[in-house]
Amino acid sequence: MIEHDALGVTREAYDAAAPMYAQLFRDELRERPLDRAILSAFAEVVSASGDGRVADLGCGPGHITAYLDELGLAAFGVDASPVMIESARQAYPGLRFDVGSMAALNIADGVLGGVLSRWSIIHTPPQELPVILAEFHRVLAPGGHFLVGFSASDDPSHATQVFDHAVAPAYRWSPDHLAAMLRTAGLAEVARMVREPQPTDRRQFKEIHLLARKSEESLPS
């Protein structure tokens, strides 16, 4: 199978950036109370559904996977970058980390209580995002939750905006447009957190977290 250029470019770029990312982001949650809050809420609703298995997709150096584990979830990480995965395995040897693609996950249908995609869809070309959202829906159990983090576009009339990411080509999304795409994929928005840019932020973009839920209609009565 021929690998799409976007995935190959992103993988190579993050392989090269892995040591820097591991050092830069390992302690990022310490200064981000709102991020900790939304992750804690995600952990709580996943645990309440009765299945704490969660995939951290685009896990990078593994620090968020480890945080989810601290919150009591059976979390594992997946990333397209083999170097990122090796870094995560070295930093958190007690956790599971796999090399994989969000567009074709090596995960069975309907087995996860939660899926996290934290700034990992931003490198996906817009026309390819529906395929990835369909994969997220496929691996989630009925009633399972999905949490996605991304940077917001400035103009709500445009679904996406390209921006100059430090590592690989990337996109900012209109929150309403992305929420509509989630609905089309069978993931209904439950909550939304908007974080305004702070003076110390590297990029002056609004940051969005959308929490969505897969319908329980396929559950037995």
Backbone as a chain_set.jsonl record, in Angstrom:
{"seq": "MIEHDALGVTREAYDAAAPMYAQLFRDELRERPLDRAILSAFAEVVSASGDGRVADLGCGPGHITAYLDELGLAAFGVDASPVMIESARQAYPGLRFDVGSMAALNIADGVLGGVLSRWSIIHTPPQELPVILAEFHRVLAPGGHFLVGFSASDDPSHATQVFDHAVAPAYRWSPDHLAAMLRTAGLAEVARMVREPQPTDRRQFKEIHLLARKSEESLPS", "coords": {"N": [[0.856, -1.195, 0.0], [0.573, 2.194, -0.834], [1.873, 4.845, 0.956], [0.296, 7.805, 2.042], [1.418, 11.062, 1.184], [1.143, 13.162, 3.087], [1.002, 11.883, 5.587], [3.475, 10.567, 5.582], [5.289, 12.735, 5.465], [4.672, 14.026, 7.871], [5.297, 12.006, 9.73], [8.101, 11.708, 9.355], [8.953, 14.266, 10.063], [8.245, 14.432, 12.782], [9.695, 12.313, 13.804], [12.244, 13.431, 13.63], [11.928, 15.559, 15.384], [11.436, 14.456, 17.834], [13.187, 14.165, 20.234], [13.34, 16.873, 21.098], [10.606, 17.452, 21.519], [9.961, 15.677, 23.591], [11.381, 16.765, 25.73], [10.339, 19.354, 25.803], [7.572, 19.178, 26.247], [7.015, 17.446, 28.337], [6.335, 18.275, 30.951], [4.157, 19.937, 30.536], [1.478, 20.093, 31.425], [1.572, 21.001, 33.989], [1.48, 23.783, 34.087], [-1.005, 24.268, 33.057], [-3.92, 24.485, 34.042], [-6.578, 24.411, 33.063], [-6.474, 22.574, 30.99], [-5.841, 20.285, 32.467], [-8.234, 20.106, 33.843], [-10.199, 19.525, 31.847], [-9.245, 17.105, 30.918], [-9.489, 15.607, 33.245], [-12.277, 15.635, 33.54], [-12.964, 14.22, 31.239], [-11.802, 11.724, 31.901], [-13.446, 11.077, 34.046], [-16.058, 10.795, 32.904], [-15.597, 8.713, 31.137], [-14.853, 6.643, 32.887], [-17.258, 6.409, 34.268], [-18.837, 5.189, 32.401], [-18.202, 2.592, 32.586], [-16.103, 1.32, 31.303], [-12.805, 1.735, 31.268], [-10.864, 1.772, 29.291], [-8.735, 3.493, 27.159], [-7.604, 5.069, 24.214], [-4.891, 7.039, 23.417], [-4.45, 8.918, 20.85], [-2.032, 9.812, 18.564], [-0.024, 10.236, 20.404], [2.53, 11.21, 20.881], [5.352, 11.965, 22.933], [4.259, 10.638, 25.107], [3.376, 11.757, 27.536], [0.768, 12.633, 28.1], [-0.702, 10.294, 27.919], [0.369, 9.015, 30.152], [-0.619, 10.705, 32.125], [-3.372, 10.248, 31.926], [-3.366, 7.621, 32.777], [-2.631, 8.033, 35.452], [-5.0, 9.161, 36.279], [-6.596, 7.014, 36.531], [-7.398, 5.552, 34.314], [-7.268, 2.904, 31.876], [-5.04, 3.429, 29.928], [-3.513, 3.671, 26.704], [-1.002, 4.464, 24.236], [-0.827, 5.649, 20.843], [1.042, 6.364, 17.968], [2.198, 7.789, 14.898], [4.88, 8.146, 14.578], [7.776, 6.335, 14.883], [10.027, 7.028, 16.399], [9.043, 8.783, 18.316], [7.384, 6.982, 19.682], [9.272, 5.196, 20.727], [10.596, 6.928, 22.462], [8.495, 7.458, 24.262], [8.082, 4.896, 25.335], [10.496, 4.518, 26.681], [10.355, 6.54, 28.586], [8.053, 5.911, 30.021], [7.887, 3.054, 31.0], [6.039, 1.245, 32.017], [3.713, 1.453, 30.605], [1.67, 0.958, 27.656], [2.643, 1.475, 24.307], [2.144, 2.008, 20.89], [3.144, 1.902, 17.442], [1.337, 3.399, 14.889], [-1.347, 4.285, 12.551], [-3.81, 6.819, 12.532], [-5.764, 6.635, 10.635], [-6.128, 3.995, 10.092], [-6.543, 2.064, 12.371], [-5.157, -0.419, 14.49], [-7.111, -1.741, 16.133], [-9.825, -3.367, 17.632], [-13.348, -3.364, 16.715], [-15.514, -1.23, 18.542], [-14.449, -1.373, 21.229], [-13.394, 0.431, 23.035], [-13.635, 2.649, 25.802], [-13.005, 5.285, 25.644], [-11.568, 7.784, 23.483], [-8.823, 9.792, 22.825], [-7.717, 12.634, 21.136], [-5.394, 14.738, 20.938], [-4.392, 17.583, 19.665], [-3.598, 16.122, 17.446], [-5.038, 15.749, 15.117], [-4.468, 17.929, 13.622], [-2.623, 17.862, 11.601], [-3.807, 16.544, 9.558], [-4.962, 16.515, 6.268], [-7.847, 18.379, 5.321], [-9.754, 17.036, 3.648], [-9.341, 14.427, 4.252], [-10.056, 14.005, 6.841], [-12.716, 13.002, 7.531], [-12.431, 10.189, 7.218], [-10.72, 9.512, 9.309], [-12.237, 10.325, 11.532], [-14.308, 8.5, 11.272], [-12.928, 6.167, 11.896], [-12.347, 6.646, 14.599], [-14.946, 6.584, 15.622], [-15.583, 3.926, 15.024], [-13.918, 2.352, 16.737], [-14.766, 3.041, 19.245], [-16.801, 2.079, 21.993], [-20.412, 1.73, 22.181], [-21.84, 4.582, 23.629], [-19.384, 5.48, 24.404], [-16.753, 7.962, 24.868], [-15.271, 10.777, 23.187], [-12.544, 12.936, 23.019], [-11.266, 15.827, 21.652], [-8.591, 17.967, 20.887], [-7.619, 21.108, 19.549], [-6.438, 23.863, 17.489], [-8.189, 26.916, 16.968], [-9.666, 28.339, 14.023], [-9.464, 31.732, 12.812], [-11.493, 32.894, 11.352], [-14.794, 32.226, 11.323], [-16.293, 31.639, 9.089], [-14.79, 30.102, 7.467], [-13.916, 26.735, 7.141], [-11.393, 25.651, 7.674], [-8.013, 26.752, 8.34], [-4.801, 27.124, 7.083], [-1.748, 26.905, 8.898], [1.515, 28.003, 9.982], [3.079, 25.634, 11.217], [5.554, 24.506, 13.547], [6.706, 22.043, 13.048], [5.397, 20.357, 11.057], [3.232, 20.662, 8.142], [0.061, 22.153, 8.901], [-3.32, 22.56, 10.192], [-5.831, 24.849, 11.265], [-9.055, 24.755, 12.811], [-12.518, 25.598, 12.336], [-14.48, 25.627, 15.181], [-17.292, 25.103, 15.223], [-17.687, 23.963, 12.714], [-16.105, 21.66, 12.892], [-17.426, 20.37, 14.978], [-19.816, 19.809, 13.675], [-18.894, 17.974, 11.8], [-18.205, 15.929, 13.517], [-20.774, 15.179, 14.412], [-21.837, 14.173, 12.021], [-20.239, 11.948, 11.816], [-21.3, 10.407, 13.787], [-20.85, 11.163, 16.397], [-21.838, 12.903, 19.032], [-21.695, 16.224, 20.185], [-20.912, 16.984, 23.538], [-19.764, 18.765, 25.331], [-17.815, 21.809, 25.41], [-14.71, 23.415, 25.535], [-13.147, 26.516, 25.567], [-10.11, 28.038, 25.288], [-8.598, 31.028, 25.67], [-5.861, 32.693, 24.005], [-2.827, 33.111, 25.811], [-0.438, 35.536, 27.107], [2.042, 34.288, 27.355], [1.965, 32.153, 25.641], [3.197, 30.207, 22.914], [1.968, 30.292, 20.444], [-0.495, 32.474, 19.279], [-3.287, 31.572, 19.279], [-6.74, 30.659, 19.66], [-7.51, 27.898, 21.722], [-9.204, 24.858, 21.491], [-11.244, 22.435, 23.051], [-13.243, 19.732, 22.315], [-15.729, 17.699, 23.581], [-17.229, 14.69, 22.884], [-19.788, 12.197, 22.309], [-20.466, 8.802, 21.598], [-23.377, 7.345, 20.211], [-25.663, 5.31, 22.096], [-27.287, 3.559, 20.795], [-26.822, 1.051, 19.718], [-26.593, -0.565, 21.856], [-27.687, -3.449, 23.769], [-31.138, -3.852, 24.701]], "CA": [[0.0, 0.0, 0.0], [1.346, 3.428, -0.92], [1.579, 5.758, 2.054], [-0.021, 9.17, 1.619], [2.518, 11.985, 1.424], [0.949, 13.942, 4.31], [1.387, 11.051, 6.723], [4.917, 10.346, 5.528], [5.972, 13.98, 5.83], [4.46, 14.25, 9.302], [6.07, 11.013, 10.477], [9.526, 12.04, 9.293], [9.19, 15.5, 10.803], [8.172, 14.167, 14.218], [10.864, 11.498, 14.146], [13.37, 14.342, 13.835], [11.653, 16.484, 16.49], [11.056, 13.705, 19.038], [13.922, 14.53, 21.462], [12.931, 18.212, 21.514], [9.246, 17.384, 22.036], [9.958, 14.997, 24.883], [11.873, 17.71, 26.736], [9.53, 20.569, 25.829], [6.178, 18.986, 26.642], [6.839, 16.451, 29.405], [5.696, 18.875, 32.127], [3.298, 21.038, 30.079], [0.219, 20.184, 32.164], [1.813, 21.672, 35.273], [1.089, 25.185, 33.952], [-2.24, 24.321, 32.278], [-5.001, 23.948, 34.884], [-7.784, 24.135, 32.297], [-6.247, 21.31, 30.301], [-5.994, 19.23, 33.465], [-9.646, 19.999, 34.186], [-10.953, 18.834, 30.801], [-8.79, 15.716, 30.921], [-10.099, 14.969, 34.411], [-13.689, 15.424, 33.207], [-12.957, 13.113, 30.277], [-11.553, 10.492, 32.652], [-14.605, 10.77, 34.882], [-17.184, 10.288, 32.118], [-15.21, 7.403, 30.611], [-14.949, 5.693, 33.993], [-18.671, 6.226, 34.607], [-19.458, 4.307, 31.411], [-17.888, 1.223, 32.96], [-14.94, 0.794, 30.59], [-11.775, 2.757, 31.334], [-9.837, 1.638, 28.255], [-8.652, 4.721, 26.361], [-6.487, 5.226, 23.279], [-4.366, 8.385, 23.217], [-4.038, 8.811, 19.455], [-1.09, 10.897, 18.35], [0.401, 10.398, 21.807], [3.827, 11.867, 21.014], [6.273, 11.396, 23.912], [3.555, 9.814, 26.075], [3.093, 12.386, 28.829], [-0.672, 12.686, 28.337], [-1.077, 8.905, 28.215], [0.739, 8.772, 31.545], [-1.545, 11.458, 32.976], [-4.629, 9.498, 31.929], [-3.133, 6.47, 33.648], [-2.701, 8.54, 36.831], [-6.404, 9.436, 36.57], [-7.279, 5.741, 36.733], [-7.819, 4.93, 33.068], [-6.375, 1.921, 31.249], [-4.681, 4.197, 28.737], [-2.357, 3.305, 25.885], [-0.731, 5.485, 23.236], [-0.545, 5.29, 19.452], [1.606, 7.488, 17.223], [2.778, 7.394, 13.613], [6.333, 8.307, 14.631], [8.463, 5.311, 15.671], [10.962, 7.628, 17.355], [8.195, 9.245, 19.425], [6.949, 5.814, 20.451], [10.417, 4.708, 21.491], [10.795, 7.879, 23.556], [7.424, 7.226, 25.241], [8.345, 3.617, 26.006], [11.606, 4.704, 27.612], [9.944, 7.427, 29.685], [6.963, 5.298, 30.796], [8.015, 1.633, 30.64], [4.909, 0.462, 32.492], [2.541, 1.693, 29.769], [1.719, 0.415, 26.29], [2.711, 2.439, 23.217], [2.212, 1.318, 19.606], [3.233, 2.668, 16.208], [0.142, 3.172, 14.085], [-1.97, 5.392, 11.845], [-5.183, 7.095, 12.957], [-6.679, 6.301, 9.549], [-6.28, 2.538, 10.018], [-6.118, 1.638, 13.702], [-5.122, -1.851, 14.773], [-7.953, -1.852, 17.323], [-11.093, -3.998, 17.269], [-14.548, -2.531, 16.733], [-16.336, -1.02, 19.728], [-13.842, -1.912, 22.453], [-12.818, 1.48, 23.873], [-14.513, 3.58, 26.502], [-12.641, 6.653, 25.3], [-10.512, 8.097, 22.514], [-8.286, 11.144, 22.95], [-6.913, 13.129, 20.016], [-4.969, 16.043, 21.439], [-3.541, 18.243, 18.669], [-3.074, 15.155, 16.49], [-5.723, 15.842, 13.822], [-4.143, 19.196, 12.953], [-1.792, 17.604, 10.423], [-4.599, 15.789, 8.593], [-5.633, 17.339, 5.251], [-9.284, 18.398, 5.612], [-10.536, 16.057, 2.895], [-9.099, 13.095, 4.802], [-10.486, 13.913, 8.231], [-13.85, 12.104, 7.745], [-11.967, 8.805, 7.357], [-10.167, 9.369, 10.652], [-13.349, 10.384, 12.483], [-15.005, 7.215, 11.172], [-12.13, 5.2, 12.662], [-12.58, 6.915, 16.024], [-16.282, 6.075, 15.919], [-15.557, 2.459, 14.925], [-13.264, 1.688, 17.867], [-15.457, 3.391, 20.483], [-17.984, 1.332, 22.392], [-21.601, 2.569, 22.306], [-21.784, 5.377, 24.847], [-18.011, 5.913, 24.661], [-16.497, 9.401, 24.71], [-14.152, 11.239, 22.362], [-12.079, 14.277, 23.339], [-10.333, 16.307, 20.641], [-8.028, 19.287, 21.108], [-7.104, 21.683, 18.309], [-6.404, 25.327, 17.44], [-9.343, 27.434, 16.237], [-9.454, 29.31, 12.955], [-9.893, 33.084, 13.157], [-12.68, 33.257, 10.574], [-15.754, 31.126, 11.413], [-16.87, 31.336, 7.787], [-13.896, 29.144, 6.821], [-13.807, 25.5, 7.923], [-10.015, 25.458, 8.097], [-6.973, 27.697, 7.947], [-3.444, 26.581, 7.171], [-0.836, 27.75, 9.662], [2.927, 27.643, 9.892], [3.464, 24.826, 12.37], [7.014, 24.399, 13.648], [7.201, 20.717, 12.672], [4.828, 19.841, 9.809], [2.059, 21.419, 7.699], [-1.016, 21.975, 9.871], [-4.57, 23.268, 9.947], [-6.729, 25.255, 12.347], [-10.418, 24.396, 12.437], [-13.683, 26.249, 12.927], [-15.065, 24.687, 16.143], [-18.639, 24.697, 14.822], [-17.576, 23.071, 11.564], [-15.605, 20.368, 13.346], [-18.514, 19.751, 15.736], [-20.75, 19.27, 12.685], [-18.28, 16.768, 11.247], [-18.354, 14.885, 14.534], [-22.158, 14.707, 14.357], [-21.958, 13.343, 10.826], [-19.538, 10.69, 12.106], [-21.99, 9.686, 14.85], [-20.31, 11.579, 17.69], [-22.592, 14.102, 19.4], [-20.997, 17.097, 21.131], [-21.407, 17.033, 24.911], [-19.232, 19.957, 25.986], [-16.78, 22.518, 24.659], [-13.898, 24.336, 26.313], [-12.391, 27.466, 24.758], [-9.035, 28.68, 26.04], [-8.064, 32.182, 24.956], [-4.39, 32.716, 24.05], [-2.199, 33.829, 26.912], [0.774, 36.233, 26.655], [3.215, 33.411, 27.344], [1.787, 31.08, 24.665], [4.025, 30.298, 21.724], [1.105, 30.677, 19.327], [-1.626, 33.266, 19.758], [-4.517, 31.012, 18.741], [-7.665, 30.032, 20.591], [-7.423, 26.451, 21.806], [-10.528, 24.28, 21.673], [-11.452, 21.019, 23.348], [-14.612, 19.277, 22.129], [-16.035, 16.385, 24.144], [-18.364, 14.124, 22.166], [-20.207, 10.875, 22.791], [-21.058, 7.895, 20.62], [-24.723, 6.931, 20.572], [-25.829, 3.99, 22.706], [-28.4, 2.888, 20.142], [-26.511, -0.334, 19.427], [-26.573, -1.351, 23.086], [-28.863, -4.289, 23.935], [-32.15, -3.273, 25.574]], "C": [[0.89, 1.243, 0.0], [0.92, 4.366, 0.193], [1.32, 7.157, 1.513], [1.105, 10.107, 2.026], [2.37, 12.73, 2.749], [1.374, 13.147, 5.534], [2.889, 10.826, 6.748], [5.713, 11.568, 5.941], [5.867, 14.227, 7.329], [5.286, 13.281, 10.134], [7.55, 11.385, 10.51], [9.838, 13.275, 10.116], [9.18, 15.25, 12.305], [9.252, 13.188, 14.676], [12.05, 12.399, 14.473], [13.182, 15.214, 15.07], [11.434, 15.777, 17.826], [11.859, 14.081, 20.282], [13.522, 15.898, 21.999], [11.54, 18.174, 22.145], [9.199, 16.738, 23.416], [10.386, 15.941, 25.996], [10.912, 18.887, 26.91], [8.169, 20.36, 26.477], [5.963, 18.046, 27.824], [6.078, 17.013, 30.605], [4.693, 19.963, 31.76], [2.031, 21.18, 30.908], [0.368, 20.914, 33.492], [1.326, 23.116, 35.233], [-0.228, 25.352, 33.202], [-3.401, 23.731, 33.077], [-6.274, 23.636, 34.109], [-7.657, 22.836, 31.513], [-6.388, 20.141, 31.269], [-7.467, 19.012, 33.793], [-10.421, 19.229, 33.125], [-10.521, 17.386, 30.696], [-9.381, 14.952, 32.098], [-11.583, 14.692, 34.172], [-13.839, 14.269, 32.223], [-12.776, 11.784, 30.995], [-12.771, 10.088, 33.472], [-15.75, 10.196, 34.074], [-16.859, 8.935, 31.499], [-15.339, 6.339, 31.696], [-16.394, 5.396, 34.351], [-19.37, 5.294, 33.629], [-19.137, 2.847, 31.668], [-16.701, 0.613, 32.254], [-13.884, 1.883, 30.517], [-10.682, 2.626, 30.309], [-9.877, 2.84, 27.314], [-7.426, 4.67, 25.464], [-6.147, 6.697, 23.151], [-3.729, 8.392, 21.833], [-3.261, 10.051, 19.029], [-0.453, 11.258, 19.673], [1.734, 11.101, 21.971], [4.701, 11.196, 22.051], [5.593, 10.723, 25.101], [3.141, 10.455, 27.373], [1.598, 12.457, 29.131], [-1.216, 11.28, 28.613], [-0.793, 8.592, 29.673], [-0.197, 9.506, 32.498], [-2.899, 10.757, 33.047], [-4.52, 8.255, 32.81], [-3.21, 6.883, 35.117], [-4.143, 8.815, 37.25], [-7.238, 8.156, 36.678], [-7.76, 5.051, 35.483], [-6.786, 3.902, 32.597], [-5.963, 2.49, 29.897], [-3.478, 3.598, 28.031], [-2.218, 4.326, 24.772], [-0.442, 4.907, 21.87], [-0.008, 6.529, 18.747], [2.23, 6.969, 15.939], [4.298, 7.43, 13.627], [6.99, 7.222, 15.482], [9.413, 5.895, 16.713], [10.197, 8.185, 18.558], [7.779, 8.077, 20.307], [8.095, 5.248, 21.281], [10.716, 5.623, 22.676], [9.758, 7.666, 24.649], [7.669, 5.932, 26.02], [9.483, 3.74, 27.024], [11.186, 5.532, 28.827], [8.918, 6.763, 30.599], [6.921, 3.8, 30.492], [6.841, 0.773, 31.099], [3.664, 0.59, 31.638], [2.764, 1.152, 28.36], [1.722, 1.552, 25.276], [2.956, 1.685, 21.91], [2.399, 2.31, 18.462], [1.991, 2.364, 15.377], [-0.377, 4.442, 13.453], [-3.402, 5.577, 12.322], [-6.2, 6.716, 11.884], [-6.931, 4.811, 9.43], [-5.754, 1.947, 11.32], [-6.159, 0.12, 13.847], [-5.841, -2.113, 16.101], [-9.296, -2.425, 16.872], [-12.256, -3.021, 17.357], [-15.138, -2.449, 18.14], [-15.767, -1.477, 21.05], [-13.36, -0.836, 23.425], [-13.887, 2.321, 24.549], [-14.214, 5.018, 26.144], [-11.542, 6.711, 24.254], [-10.115, 9.552, 22.731], [-7.461, 11.472, 21.715], [-6.548, 14.569, 20.342], [-3.939, 16.642, 20.488], [-2.918, 17.239, 17.697], [-3.813, 15.182, 15.159], [-5.255, 17.048, 13.02], [-3.292, 19.0, 11.706], [-2.527, 16.825, 9.34], [-5.207, 16.731, 7.561], [-7.147, 17.253, 5.431], [-10.1, 17.334, 4.894], [-10.369, 14.644, 3.444], [-9.636, 12.927, 6.215], [-11.712, 13.021, 8.431], [-13.458, 10.641, 7.919], [-11.459, 8.547, 8.768], [-11.28, 9.418, 11.695], [-14.158, 9.092, 12.45], [-14.253, 6.116, 11.923], [-12.332, 5.394, 14.16], [-13.941, 6.352, 16.451], [-16.276, 4.542, 15.947], [-15.011, 1.801, 16.186], [-13.926, 2.001, 19.2], [-16.623, 2.447, 20.738], [-19.197, 2.261, 22.361], [-21.609, 3.286, 23.658], [-20.389, 5.864, 25.2], [-17.806, 7.375, 24.318], [-15.221, 9.678, 23.911], [-13.819, 12.674, 22.759], [-11.029, 14.686, 22.32], [-9.888, 17.717, 21.002], [-7.411, 19.806, 19.825], [-7.077, 23.198, 18.437], [-7.525, 25.825, 16.543], [-8.92, 28.391, 15.135], [-9.995, 30.673, 13.391], [-11.223, 33.452, 12.518], [-13.671, 32.101, 10.594], [-16.402, 30.768, 10.09], [-16.006, 30.35, 6.997], [-13.738, 27.921, 7.725], [-12.401, 25.321, 8.476], [-9.15, 26.631, 7.667], [-5.632, 26.993, 8.098], [-2.619, 27.496, 8.063], [0.552, 27.161, 9.667], [3.353, 26.923, 11.167], [4.973, 24.613, 12.358], [7.555, 23.084, 13.108], [6.707, 20.278, 11.305], [3.633, 20.698, 9.41], [0.849, 21.113, 8.577], [-2.186, 22.882, 9.555], [-5.224, 23.66, 11.265], [-8.158, 25.065, 11.866], [-11.437, 25.34, 13.066], [-14.318, 25.258, 13.904], [-16.457, 24.203, 15.743], [-18.595, 23.722, 13.646], [-17.099, 21.689, 12.009], [-16.669, 19.637, 14.167], [-19.545, 19.138, 14.789], [-20.191, 18.005, 12.042], [-18.361, 15.612, 12.241], [-19.77, 14.315, 14.517], [-22.376, 13.787, 13.167], [-21.321, 11.975, 11.036], [-20.204, 9.891, 13.219], [-21.502, 10.0, 16.239], [-20.937, 12.92, 18.067], [-21.833, 14.922, 20.442], [-21.71, 17.132, 22.476], [-20.987, 18.333, 25.586], [-18.122, 20.536, 25.129], [-16.031, 23.441, 25.607], [-13.091, 25.203, 25.359], [-11.363, 28.137, 25.652], [-8.478, 29.812, 25.184], [-6.536, 32.175, 25.039], [-3.875, 33.585, 25.189], [-0.9, 34.483, 26.434], [1.994, 35.332, 26.543], [3.111, 32.287, 26.319], [2.676, 31.303, 23.449], [3.209, 30.753, 20.515], [-0.138, 31.371, 19.873], [-2.923, 32.834, 19.069], [-5.425, 30.578, 19.886], [-7.468, 28.515, 20.551], [-8.787, 25.894, 22.185], [-10.408, 22.821, 22.102], [-12.941, 20.73, 23.145], [-14.732, 17.875, 22.728], [-17.302, 15.881, 23.471], [-18.608, 12.697, 22.634], [-20.818, 10.075, 21.653], [-22.416, 7.419, 21.118], [-24.723, 5.53, 21.188], [-26.853, 3.143, 21.988], [-28.116, 1.418, 19.834], [-26.394, -1.196, 20.673], [-27.804, -2.234, 23.174], [-29.834, -3.666, 24.915], [-32.305, -4.083, 26.845]], "O": [[1.854, 1.319, 0.761], [-0.267, 4.649, 0.351], [2.037, 7.636, 0.634], [1.682, 9.954, 3.102], [3.354, 12.915, 3.464], [2.037, 13.683, 6.423], [3.511, 10.885, 7.808], [6.693, 11.46, 6.678], [6.847, 14.592, 7.978], [5.903, 13.674, 11.124], [8.175, 11.377, 11.571], [10.866, 13.332, 10.792], [10.014, 15.794, 13.028], [9.676, 13.238, 15.83], [12.767, 12.178, 15.448], [14.156, 15.571, 15.733], [11.262, 16.44, 18.849], [11.249, 14.305, 21.328], [13.378, 16.074, 23.209], [11.315, 18.791, 23.186], [8.479, 17.2, 24.301], [9.814, 15.918, 27.086], [10.696, 19.36, 28.026], [7.663, 21.241, 27.17], [4.828, 17.872, 28.267], [5.268, 16.311, 31.209], [4.401, 20.829, 32.585], [1.546, 22.298, 31.08], [-0.619, 21.391, 34.053], [0.816, 23.625, 36.231], [-0.545, 26.454, 32.755], [-3.821, 22.603, 32.818], [-6.984, 22.692, 34.454], [-8.624, 22.085, 31.388], [-6.986, 19.12, 30.929], [-7.902, 17.878, 33.996], [-11.224, 18.361, 33.467], [-11.347, 16.517, 30.414], [-9.734, 13.78, 31.965], [-12.089, 13.637, 34.555], [-14.737, 13.439, 32.363], [-13.505, 10.827, 30.733], [-13.091, 8.904, 33.582], [-16.365, 9.215, 34.492], [-17.747, 8.096, 31.35], [-15.874, 5.258, 31.45], [-16.728, 4.264, 34.699], [-20.378, 4.675, 33.972], [-19.722, 1.96, 31.047], [-16.317, -0.513, 32.571], [-14.05, 2.856, 29.781], [-9.655, 3.296, 30.425], [-10.92, 3.162, 26.746], [-6.343, 4.276, 25.897], [-7.006, 7.512, 22.816], [-2.602, 7.928, 21.661], [-3.751, 11.177, 19.116], [-0.35, 12.432, 20.027], [2.059, 11.549, 23.07], [4.795, 9.969, 22.063], [6.28, 10.277, 26.02], [2.601, 9.774, 28.244], [1.197, 12.354, 30.29], [-2.098, 11.11, 29.455], [-1.613, 7.976, 30.354], [-0.531, 8.987, 33.562], [-3.503, 10.684, 34.117], [-5.47, 7.887, 33.501], [-3.788, 6.167, 35.935], [-4.478, 8.715, 38.43], [-8.448, 8.217, 36.891], [-8.47, 4.05, 35.575], [-5.594, 4.019, 32.883], [-6.476, 2.082, 28.855], [-2.552, 3.087, 28.661], [-3.191, 4.982, 24.399], [0.116, 3.817, 21.746], [-0.548, 7.623, 18.914], [2.732, 5.845, 15.894], [4.94, 6.811, 12.779], [6.778, 7.192, 16.694], [9.584, 5.321, 17.789], [10.658, 8.068, 19.693], [7.818, 8.173, 21.534], [7.889, 4.86, 22.431], [11.048, 5.15, 23.763], [10.093, 7.688, 25.833], [7.479, 5.893, 27.236], [9.433, 3.137, 28.096], [11.606, 5.26, 29.952], [8.903, 7.012, 31.804], [6.016, 3.332, 29.801], [6.674, -0.339, 30.599], [2.663, -0.077, 31.898], [3.896, 0.92, 27.935], [0.915, 2.477, 25.365], [3.846, 0.839, 21.824], [1.876, 3.424, 18.506], [1.638, 1.201, 15.186], [0.082, 5.54, 13.769], [-4.13, 4.6, 12.498], [-7.372, 6.498, 12.192], [-7.86, 4.399, 8.734], [-4.654, 1.397, 11.364], [-7.09, -0.535, 13.378], [-5.259, -2.634, 17.053], [-9.838, -2.013, 15.846], [-12.154, -1.976, 18.0], [-15.25, -3.455, 18.84], [-16.515, -1.927, 21.918], [-12.954, -1.163, 24.54], [-14.908, 2.659, 23.949], [-15.068, 5.889, 26.317], [-10.704, 5.816, 24.152], [-10.971, 10.434, 22.811], [-6.611, 10.686, 21.298], [-7.303, 15.497, 20.053], [-2.768, 16.262, 20.501], [-1.827, 17.478, 17.178], [-3.287, 14.691, 14.161], [-5.612, 17.18, 11.85], [-3.245, 19.878, 10.845], [-1.938, 16.483, 8.315], [-5.91, 17.668, 7.94], [-7.677, 16.168, 5.67], [-11.04, 16.784, 5.468], [-11.169, 13.76, 3.135], [-9.667, 11.81, 6.732], [-11.758, 12.318, 9.44], [-14.092, 9.925, 8.694], [-11.729, 7.499, 9.354], [-11.269, 8.634, 12.644], [-14.64, 8.638, 13.487], [-14.872, 5.233, 12.518], [-12.472, 4.423, 14.904], [-14.066, 5.727, 17.505], [-16.905, 3.938, 16.815], [-15.566, 0.809, 16.66], [-13.682, 1.307, 20.187], [-17.341, 2.064, 19.814], [-19.033, 3.473, 22.501], [-21.406, 2.664, 24.701], [-20.216, 6.581, 26.186], [-18.587, 7.961, 23.569], [-14.248, 8.925, 23.958], [-14.705, 13.527, 22.827], [-10.027, 13.995, 22.135], [-10.705, 18.558, 21.376], [-6.761, 19.06, 19.092], [-7.629, 23.754, 19.386], [-7.791, 25.244, 15.491], [-7.959, 29.147, 15.277], [-10.881, 30.751, 14.241], [-11.992, 34.233, 13.079], [-13.426, 31.083, 9.946], [-17.004, 29.701, 9.97], [-16.443, 29.822, 5.974], [-13.462, 28.049, 8.918], [-12.231, 24.888, 9.616], [-9.497, 27.392, 6.764], [-5.364, 26.35, 9.113], [-2.762, 28.718, 8.005], [0.745, 25.977, 9.393], [3.916, 27.529, 12.078], [5.593, 24.549, 11.296], [8.728, 23.001, 12.746], [7.51, 19.866, 10.468], [3.071, 21.394, 10.256], [0.628, 19.964, 8.958], [-2.079, 23.83, 8.777], [-5.182, 22.916, 12.245], [-8.448, 25.193, 10.676], [-11.247, 25.821, 14.183], [-14.665, 24.148, 13.499], [-16.772, 23.024, 15.906], [-19.373, 22.769, 13.591], [-17.624, 20.671, 11.559], [-16.8, 18.417, 14.062], [-20.087, 18.069, 15.069], [-20.939, 17.066, 11.769], [-18.56, 14.461, 11.853], [-19.948, 13.1, 14.599], [-23.022, 12.746, 13.287], [-21.794, 10.97, 10.506], [-19.73, 8.81, 13.566], [-21.703, 9.215, 17.165], [-20.602, 13.952, 17.485], [-21.384, 14.387, 21.455], [-22.929, 17.287, 22.553], [-21.766, 18.933, 26.326], [-17.565, 19.871, 24.255], [-16.644, 24.165, 26.392], [-12.431, 24.694, 24.453], [-11.717, 28.739, 26.666], [-7.947, 29.574, 24.099], [-5.973, 31.706, 26.028], [-4.42, 34.649, 25.482], [-0.316, 34.03, 25.45], [2.881, 35.583, 25.727], [4.069, 31.535, 26.138], [2.881, 32.435, 23.01], [3.697, 31.503, 19.67], [-0.754, 30.894, 20.826], [-3.567, 33.619, 18.373], [-4.95, 30.178, 20.949], [-7.284, 27.929, 19.484], [-9.444, 26.401, 23.094], [-9.578, 22.072, 21.585], [-13.795, 21.397, 23.728], [-13.94, 16.984, 22.42], [-18.329, 16.558, 23.483], [-17.755, 12.075, 23.267], [-21.587, 10.601, 20.848], [-22.585, 7.126, 22.302], [-23.897, 4.683, 20.847], [-27.26, 2.105, 22.508], [-29.046, 0.621, 19.701], [-26.133, -2.396, 20.587], [-28.871, -1.836, 22.708], [-29.41, -3.014, 25.869], [-33.12, -3.739, 27.702]]}, "num_chains": 1, "name": "protein.A"}
